[in-house]
Amino acid sequence: MLAFLRRNQVLLTSFVCVLFSLYILSAAARGHLSRDPIGPLLLGLMRPLQIAALGTIGKLLELQGKYMAFKGIASENERLKGRIVELEAERNRLLEAEATNRRLRELLDFRSQLPPGAVTAAVIGNSASTWFRSFILDKGSADGLFKGMAVVSPVGVVGQIVSVTSRSAKVLLITDPHSGVDVMVQRSRARGIVSGSLDSGPIMKYAKRSEDIQEGDRLITSGLDGIFPKGLLVGTVAKVRKKSFGLFQYVEVALAVDPAQLEEVLLVSAEAPGPKK
Amino acid sequence: MKLSLLFLLVGFLVVLLQTTFLHLLPLGPIVPDLILVLCVYWGLNHPTVGAVLGSFLLGYSVDVFSSPVLGLNAFAMSLVFLAVYLSSRCIWIHSPLLSSAVVFFASWIKGAALILVGTLFFAVEGLWIGVLKYIFLEALAAAILAPVVFALLRRGQSLLEEVRMPL
């Protein structure tokens, strides 16, 4: 028996891992997974590394920028080259500072329009998989964040928090196929759910055939999902197609926000966090 | 022991790369799946109990960083390891081209596992639509990177094994 176990230990451990992951999945799907002992540890371990990596990326991009600035001015003399590089670096610094300033001012202006308790956070990590659209924020429950908070930018809706540790939070983006935001057409008040899709980009689901929806219509949050405050811009209708059958029409959405471009976001809640069950 | 430490560090590095630097590559939404490549390497060249647990933990870390629910990728990576391990008992795979092919097919196994689990447990609507394109592109990116990653891992492994050998 022992010899059999020893001979097949890899195979048996693999089967146990497959079954255990199915057990985790099943518990998570039914909402019975109350504690995740490894997740916060992993996020905590990776947080400083991710911040350092982002710093390195910034430095590399700066280096690349300098390299590009150097290219093509080989014929100029050394003094002028040095001066240009200095000025270029100075200009880059100022432009970056100005851009950051502008972004933060926009965030502050936008924050004053949101319900009280809005928190600003920076994006420190992206999704590790092609299949999911998510990112990691540098703030967590210690900063007042909790699961179910809406993530927005001055331009529009970004997503929602799906898990949170004391120092970081995971955001499920609006572009993920698992996400859903209750929206309405600003002009005709027609309602639906905006969700991501792997195929054609975000779509508006469950829009009835009889509803008046036209290309270019603005989509705003309805506030009925209890997550996003009412009236936030989600995007515009990019394409409407009515098939000859079915209850619903097919609506493609051009999102107001490109999540890949975001560096800072605001977190708001339609309601305060309830007591822990 | 040194080898386990090396693989632990590589695991951390791969997760870090996948959540930061690899997003800079001009591949649109496709993130080359180095985690899958590492699991395939373990299944082919280092099939131990530690490697099984490593594959499970790497999948779990993808769940922690990306997936809305825990267990999805842990299941997929464990399955990939199992499939690669079983096939490695039947086929001798040592050339870079063949390792690329294994990674390519392993990526399809992962994709199929994710769709199956997504459909069975979460009834995600429309997950099938357009998914073949994604699986293909992801599998292609992983297969292209596989020979380089395999060569680096083999080099690291052989260095440590040389050190361990008695004089």
Interface residues (C-beta under 8 A of the other chain):
Chain A: Q9 V10 L11 T13 S14 F15 C17 V18 F20 S21 L22 Y23 I24 L25 S26 A27 A28 A29 L33 D36 I38 G39 L42 L43 L45 M46 L49 Q50 A53 L54 I57 G125 N126 S127 A128 S129 T130 W131 F132 R133 S134 I136 V162 K170 L172 D176 P177 H178 S197 L198 D199 S200 K205 A260
Chain B: F12 V15 L16 Q18 T19 T20 F21 H23 L24 P29 I30 V31 D33 I35 P47 T48 V49 A51 V52 L53 S55 F56 L57 G59 Y60 S61 V62 D63 V64 F65 S66 S67 P68 V69 L70 G71 L72 N73 A74 F75 S78 L79 F81 L82 Y85 L86 L114 V117 F121 F122 V124 E125 G126 L127 I129 G130 V131 K133 Y134 L137 E138
